[in-house]
């Protein structure tokens, strides 16, 4: 089962950043996640924070792109759900309905 957990999150001026644990096919990927809310641009990078990535696992760029492509909807929904839950961004009813999963 695919799932995602978010840690150390910041939402500033329409920009979301944090650490994501992505669980996929009994593997765990630890990445830095950035999401531009206005342009809906998602970026994954290697996590260099030893607090979250104590083994300092690194992934090749192709691997990061594959993870992003396979889990784009999951990651976007987690980010938007976090923002809705924490009230950092207000959605109109139509915007909320169109972004529901």
OpenMM code with the backbone's topology and positions (N, CA, C; nanometers):
from openmm import Vec3, app, unit

residues = "UNK UNK UNK UNK UNK UNK UNK UNK UNK UNK UNK UNK UNK UNK UNK UNK UNK UNK UNK UNK UNK UNK UNK UNK UNK UNK UNK UNK UNK UNK UNK UNK UNK UNK UNK UNK UNK UNK UNK UNK UNK UNK UNK UNK UNK UNK UNK UNK UNK UNK UNK UNK UNK UNK UNK UNK UNK UNK UNK UNK UNK UNK UNK UNK UNK UNK UNK UNK UNK UNK UNK UNK UNK UNK UNK UNK UNK UNK UNK UNK UNK UNK UNK UNK UNK UNK UNK UNK UNK UNK UNK UNK UNK UNK UNK UNK UNK UNK UNK UNK UNK".split()
positions = [
    Vec3(0.0840, -0.1182, 0.0000),
    Vec3(0.0000, 0.0000, 0.0000),
    Vec3(0.0887, 0.1247, 0.0000),
    Vec3(0.0540, 0.2173, -0.0844),
    Vec3(0.1292, 0.3419, -0.0926),
    Vec3(0.0736, 0.4416, 0.0080),
    Vec3(0.1640, 0.5075, 0.0771),
    Vec3(0.1225, 0.6136, 0.1685),
    Vec3(0.2381, 0.7095, 0.1876),
    Vec3(0.2073, 0.8227, 0.2481),
    Vec3(0.3069, 0.9278, 0.2649),
    Vec3(0.2890, 0.9905, 0.4027),
    Vec3(0.4003, 1.0194, 0.4688),
    Vec3(0.3987, 1.0921, 0.5957),
    Vec3(0.4840, 1.2170, 0.5791),
    Vec3(0.4346, 1.3293, 0.6300),
    Vec3(0.5047, 1.4570, 0.6166),
    Vec3(0.5596, 1.5014, 0.7514),
    Vec3(0.6810, 1.5567, 0.7496),
    Vec3(0.7464, 1.6061, 0.8702),
    Vec3(0.8132, 1.7397, 0.8413),
    Vec3(0.8369, 1.8175, 0.9474),
    Vec3(0.9127, 1.9426, 0.9382),
    Vec3(0.8600, 2.0313, 0.8250),
    Vec3(0.7308, 2.0575, 0.8288),
    Vec3(0.6618, 2.1265, 0.7196),
    Vec3(0.6590, 2.2769, 0.7415),
    Vec3(0.6757, 2.3507, 0.6318),
    Vec3(0.6581, 2.4962, 0.6305),
    Vec3(0.5703, 2.5321, 0.5123),
    Vec3(0.4775, 2.6245, 0.5352),
    Vec3(0.3958, 2.6780, 0.4267),
    Vec3(0.4104, 2.8290, 0.4328),
    Vec3(0.4775, 2.8843, 0.3330),
    Vec3(0.5032, 3.0282, 0.3292),
    Vec3(0.4689, 3.0835, 0.1922),
    Vec3(0.3824, 3.1831, 0.1872),
    Vec3(0.3509, 3.2547, 0.0634),
    Vec3(0.3235, 3.1622, -0.0541),
    Vec3(0.2389, 3.0637, -0.0338),
    Vec3(0.2010, 2.9755, -0.1430),
    Vec3(0.3039, 2.8705, -0.1789),
    Vec3(0.3983, 2.8482, -0.0906),
    Vec3(0.5039, 2.7507, -0.1168),
    Vec3(0.5112, 2.6540, 0.0010),
    Vec3(0.5071, 2.5266, -0.0275),
    Vec3(0.5085, 2.4217, 0.0736),
    Vec3(0.6433, 2.3504, 0.0676),
    Vec3(0.7032, 2.3252, 0.1844),
    Vec3(0.8262, 2.2458, 0.1876),
    Vec3(0.8271, 2.1600, 0.3132),
    Vec3(0.8971, 2.0489, 0.3053),
    Vec3(0.9062, 1.9597, 0.4197),
    Vec3(0.9784, 1.8315, 0.3840),
    Vec3(0.9703, 1.7360, 0.4750),
    Vec3(1.0302, 1.6041, 0.4569),
    Vec3(0.9162, 1.5052, 0.4373),
    Vec3(0.9297, 1.4175, 0.3381),
    Vec3(0.8265, 1.3171, 0.3114),
    Vec3(0.8866, 1.1776, 0.3225),
    Vec3(0.8154, 1.0918, 0.3954),
    Vec3(0.8458, 0.9488, 0.3950),
    Vec3(0.7425, 0.8878, 0.3006),
    Vec3(0.7892, 0.8306, 0.1925),
    Vec3(0.6999, 0.7690, 0.0952),
    Vec3(0.7162, 0.6181, 0.1069),
    Vec3(0.6066, 0.5514, 0.1387),
    Vec3(0.6076, 0.4059, 0.1530),
    Vec3(0.5445, 0.3460, 0.0279),
    Vec3(0.6237, 0.2632, -0.0408),
    Vec3(0.5794, 0.2077, -0.1682),
    Vec3(0.6361, 0.0674, -0.1828),
    Vec3(0.5486, -0.0309, -0.1998),
    Vec3(0.5920, -0.1702, -0.2192),
    Vec3(0.6920, -0.2154, -0.1123),
    Vec3(0.6588, -0.1898, 0.0121),
    Vec3(0.7409, -0.2279, 0.1272),
    Vec3(0.8790, -0.1627, 0.1283),
    Vec3(0.8945, -0.0512, 0.0582),
    Vec3(1.0171, 0.0281, 0.0628),
    Vec3(0.9817, 0.1649, 0.1189),
    Vec3(1.0798, 0.2279, 0.1810),
    Vec3(1.0598, 0.3631, 0.2329),
    Vec3(1.1609, 0.4551, 0.1660),
    Vec3(1.1094, 0.5632, 0.1082),
    Vec3(1.1942, 0.6654, 0.0483),
    Vec3(1.1832, 0.7904, 0.1340),
    Vec3(1.2959, 0.8500, 0.1694),
    Vec3(1.2986, 0.9712, 0.2509),
    Vec3(1.3495, 1.0837, 0.1621),
    Vec3(1.2633, 1.1829, 0.1378),
    Vec3(1.2979, 1.2903, 0.0444),
    Vec3(1.2536, 1.4251, 0.0997),
    Vec3(1.3161, 1.5306, 0.0490),
    Vec3(1.2670, 1.6657, 0.0727),
    Vec3(1.1644, 1.6939, -0.0353),
    Vec3(1.0520, 1.7499, 0.0049),
    Vec3(0.9455, 1.7787, -0.0896),
    Vec3(0.9213, 1.9292, -0.0929),
    Vec3(0.9035, 1.9815, -0.2127),
    Vec3(0.8686, 2.1221, -0.2321),
    Vec3(0.7510, 2.1266, -0.3274),
    Vec3(0.6553, 2.2134, -0.2984),
    Vec3(0.5369, 2.2234, -0.3837),
    Vec3(0.4975, 2.3694, -0.3960),
    Vec3(0.4923, 2.4187, -0.5195),
    Vec3(0.4453, 2.5537, -0.5475),
    Vec3(0.2950, 2.5441, -0.5695),
    Vec3(0.2176, 2.5997, -0.4768),
    Vec3(0.0733, 2.5838, -0.4775),
    Vec3(0.0102, 2.6503, -0.5992),
    Vec3(0.0570, 2.7686, -0.6364),
    Vec3(-0.0018, 2.8411, -0.7491),
    Vec3(0.0221, 2.7693, -0.8816),
    Vec3(0.1439, 2.7252, -0.9058),
    Vec3(0.1786, 2.6636, -1.0337),
    Vec3(0.1706, 2.5110, -1.0311),
    Vec3(0.1351, 2.4542, -0.9154),
    Vec3(0.1223, 2.3092, -0.8975),
    Vec3(0.2476, 2.2355, -0.9434),
    Vec3(0.3619, 2.2850, -0.8998),
    Vec3(0.4896, 2.2232, -0.9359),
    Vec3(0.5459, 2.1506, -0.8142),
    Vec3(0.5705, 2.0225, -0.8299),
    Vec3(0.6208, 1.9369, -0.7232),
    Vec3(0.7660, 1.9001, -0.7521),
    Vec3(0.8518, 1.9137, -0.6510),
    Vec3(0.9938, 1.8805, -0.6652),
    Vec3(1.0345, 1.7912, -0.5484),
    Vec3(1.1054, 1.6833, -0.5793),
    Vec3(1.1622, 1.5956, -0.4770),
    Vec3(1.3135, 1.6035, -0.4850),
    Vec3(1.3784, 1.6108, -0.3672),
    Vec3(1.5248, 1.6137, -0.3595),
    Vec3(1.5695, 1.5149, -0.2527),
    Vec3(1.6957, 1.4784, -0.2584),
    Vec3(1.7524, 1.3934, -0.1536),
    Vec3(1.7474, 1.4664, -0.0199),
    Vec3(1.7111, 1.3948, 0.0847),
    Vec3(1.7055, 1.4515, 0.2189),
    Vec3(1.8439, 1.4419, 0.2827),
    Vec3(1.8989, 1.5558, 0.3187),
    Vec3(2.0326, 1.5602, 0.3801),
    Vec3(2.0261, 1.5840, 0.5307),
    Vec3(1.9072, 1.5841, 0.5869),
    Vec3(1.8891, 1.6083, 0.7292),
    Vec3(1.9043, 1.4760, 0.8051),
    Vec3(2.0101, 1.4603, 0.8853),
    Vec3(2.0327, 1.3332, 0.9552),
    Vec3(1.9265, 1.3017, 1.0605),
    Vec3(1.8491, 1.3998, 1.1012),
    Vec3(1.7411, 1.3738, 1.1960),
    Vec3(1.6354, 1.2825, 1.1335),
    Vec3(1.6080, 1.3005, 1.0053),
    Vec3(1.5070, 1.2205, 0.9359),
    Vec3(1.5682, 1.1091, 0.8515),
    Vec3(1.6897, 1.1282, 0.8057),
    Vec3(1.7553, 1.0328, 0.7169),
    Vec3(1.8903, 0.9952, 0.7782),
    Vec3(1.8866, 0.9182, 0.8857),
    Vec3(2.0082, 0.8900, 0.9628),
    Vec3(2.1116, 0.8097, 0.8839),
    Vec3(2.0677, 0.7326, 0.7849),
    Vec3(2.1628, 0.6578, 0.7026),
    Vec3(2.2086, 0.7381, 0.5816),
    Vec3(2.1581, 0.8608, 0.5689),
    Vec3(2.1904, 0.9492, 0.4566),
    Vec3(2.1751, 0.8779, 0.3222),
    Vec3(2.0595, 0.8126, 0.3075),
    Vec3(2.0287, 0.7456, 0.1813),
    Vec3(2.0193, 0.8492, 0.0701),
    Vec3(2.0764, 0.8172, -0.0435),
    Vec3(2.0730, 0.9062, -0.1601),
    Vec3(2.0107, 0.8307, -0.2764),
    Vec3(1.9370, 0.9027, -0.3596),
    Vec3(1.8738, 0.8440, -0.4764),
    Vec3(1.9215, 0.9193, -0.6001),
    Vec3(1.9334, 0.8482, -0.7094),
    Vec3(1.9700, 0.9118, -0.8355),
    Vec3(1.8538, 0.9984, -0.8830),
    Vec3(1.8832, 1.0957, -0.9682),
    Vec3(1.7790, 1.1852, -1.0188),
    Vec3(1.6675, 1.1082, -1.0891),
    Vec3(1.7038, 1.0054, -1.1633),
    Vec3(1.6031, 0.9249, -1.2329),
    Vec3(1.5106, 0.8555, -1.1333),
    Vec3(1.5672, 0.8078, -1.0239),
    Vec3(1.4871, 0.7425, -0.9206),
    Vec3(1.3911, 0.8414, -0.8567),
    Vec3(1.4394, 0.9619, -0.8268),
    Vec3(1.3524, 1.0647, -0.7689),
    Vec3(1.2386, 1.1000, -0.8646),
    Vec3(1.2684, 1.1117, -0.9930),
    Vec3(1.1641, 1.1419, -1.0921),
    Vec3(1.0631, 1.0281, -1.1011),
    Vec3(1.1106, 0.9046, -1.0967),
    Vec3(1.0197, 0.7898, -1.0995),
    Vec3(0.9286, 0.7889, -0.9772),
    Vec3(0.9862, 0.8155, -0.8602),
    Vec3(0.9062, 0.8209, -0.7371),
    Vec3(0.8009, 0.9303, -0.7494),
    Vec3(0.8419, 1.0463, -0.7986),
    Vec3(0.7483, 1.1584, -0.8146),
    Vec3(0.6375, 1.1226, -0.9127),
    Vec3(0.6729, 1.0650, -1.0255),
    Vec3(0.5727, 1.0317, -1.1267),
    Vec3(0.4748, 0.9254, -1.0785),
    Vec3(0.5238, 0.8250, -1.0084),
    Vec3(0.4360, 0.7186, -0.9594),
    Vec3(0.3440, 0.7661, -0.8478),
    Vec3(0.3894, 0.8634, -0.7694),
    Vec3(0.3159, 0.9047, -0.6493),
    Vec3(0.2677, 1.0491, -0.6543),
    Vec3(0.2623, 1.1096, -0.7720),
    Vec3(0.2296, 1.2516, -0.7820),
    Vec3(0.0958, 1.2838, -0.7155),
    Vec3(-0.0085, 1.2088, -0.7493),
    Vec3(-0.1409, 1.2370, -0.6926),
    Vec3(-0.1423, 1.2197, -0.5411),
    Vec3(-0.0787, 1.1148, -0.4929),
    Vec3(-0.0703, 1.0917, -0.3485),
    Vec3(-0.0012, 1.2084, -0.2792),
    Vec3(0.1130, 1.2507, -0.3316),
    Vec3(0.1895, 1.3595, -0.2700),
    Vec3(0.1133, 1.4913, -0.2754),
    Vec3(0.0550, 1.5217, -0.3906),
    Vec3(-0.0210, 1.6458, -0.4037),
    Vec3(-0.1391, 1.6472, -0.3073),
    Vec3(-0.2099, 1.5353, -0.2965),
    Vec3(-0.3233, 1.5279, -0.2044),
    Vec3(-0.2800, 1.5433, -0.0593),
    Vec3(-0.1686, 1.4835, -0.0211),
    Vec3(-0.1178, 1.4985, 0.1157),
    Vec3(-0.0824, 1.6441, 0.1455),
    Vec3(-0.0182, 1.7100, 0.0499),
    Vec3(0.0189, 1.8510, 0.0677),
    Vec3(-0.1064, 1.9365, 0.0824),
    Vec3(-0.2021, 1.9205, -0.0089),
    Vec3(-0.3236, 2.0018, -0.0043),
    Vec3(-0.4066, 1.9710, 0.1197),
    Vec3(-0.4108, 1.8452, 0.1605),
    Vec3(-0.4826, 1.8089, 0.2826),
    Vec3(-0.4170, 1.8722, 0.4047),
    Vec3(-0.2851, 1.8733, 0.4097),
    Vec3(-0.2139, 1.9375, 0.5200),
    Vec3(-0.2488, 2.0861, 0.5260),
    Vec3(-0.2494, 2.1506, 0.4112),
    Vec3(-0.2791, 2.2942, 0.4067),
    Vec3(-0.4226, 2.3201, 0.4500),
    Vec3(-0.5165, 2.2387, 0.4003),
    Vec3(-0.6574, 2.2554, 0.4405),
    Vec3(-0.6745, 2.2347, 0.5907),
    Vec3(-0.6128, 2.1311, 0.6437),
    Vec3(-0.6270, 2.0962, 0.7847),
    Vec3(-0.5689, 2.2033, 0.8759),
    Vec3(-0.4584, 2.2617, 0.8354),
    Vec3(-0.3904, 2.3591, 0.9199),
    Vec3(-0.4272, 2.5029, 0.8889),
    Vec3(-0.5177, 2.5230, 0.7943),
    Vec3(-0.5707, 2.6566, 0.7690),
    Vec3(-0.4732, 2.7563, 0.7113),
    Vec3(-0.3679, 2.7101, 0.6475),
    Vec3(-0.2720, 2.8036, 0.5904),
    Vec3(-0.3193, 2.8607, 0.4583),
    Vec3(-0.4166, 2.7979, 0.3977),
    Vec3(-0.4676, 2.8435, 0.2697),
    Vec3(-0.6175, 2.8214, 0.2702),
    Vec3(-0.6937, 2.9194, 0.2266),
    Vec3(-0.8390, 2.9085, 0.2253),
    Vec3(-0.8836, 2.8749, 0.0837),
    Vec3(-0.9599, 2.7675, 0.0691),
    Vec3(-1.0145, 2.7289, -0.0604),
    Vec3(-1.1612, 2.7695, -0.0664),
    Vec3(-1.2059, 2.8127, -0.1836),
    Vec3(-1.3491, 2.8323, -0.2032),
    Vec3(-1.4107, 2.6947, -0.2205),
    Vec3(-1.5424, 2.6872, -0.2140),
    Vec3(-1.6082, 2.5578, -0.2255),
    Vec3(-1.5740, 2.4913, -0.3591),
    Vec3(-1.5759, 2.5657, -0.4684),
    Vec3(-1.5459, 2.5081, -0.6001),
    Vec3(-1.4022, 2.4590, -0.6081),
    Vec3(-1.3083, 2.5348, -0.5534),
    Vec3(-1.1690, 2.4915, -0.5561),
    Vec3(-1.1521, 2.3643, -0.4748),
    Vec3(-1.2171, 2.3585, -0.3596),
    Vec3(-1.2039, 2.2406, -0.2747),
    Vec3(-1.2626, 2.1188, -0.3443),
    Vec3(-1.3789, 2.1349, -0.4069),
    Vec3(-1.4435, 2.0225, -0.4742),
    Vec3(-1.3601, 1.9705, -0.5895),
    Vec3(-1.2980, 2.0598, -0.6656),
    Vec3(-1.2215, 2.0157, -0.7820),
    Vec3(-1.0906, 1.9487, -0.7411),
    Vec3(-1.0421, 1.9739, -0.6205),
    Vec3(-0.9156, 1.9152, -0.5762),
    Vec3(-0.9352, 1.7929, -0.4871),
    Vec3(-1.0574, 1.7492, -0.4707),
    Vec3(-1.0816, 1.6346, -0.3825),
    Vec3(-1.0338, 1.5061, -0.4450),
    Vec3(-0.9957, 1.4129, -0.3607),
    Vec3(-0.9531, 1.2823, -0.4114),
    Vec3(-1.0554, 1.1779, -0.3816),
] * unit.nanometer
topology = app.Topology()
chain = topology.addChain("A")
for resn in residues:
    res = topology.addResidue(resn, chain)
    for name in ("N", "CA", "C"):
        topology.addAtom(name, app.Element.getBySymbol(name[0]), res)
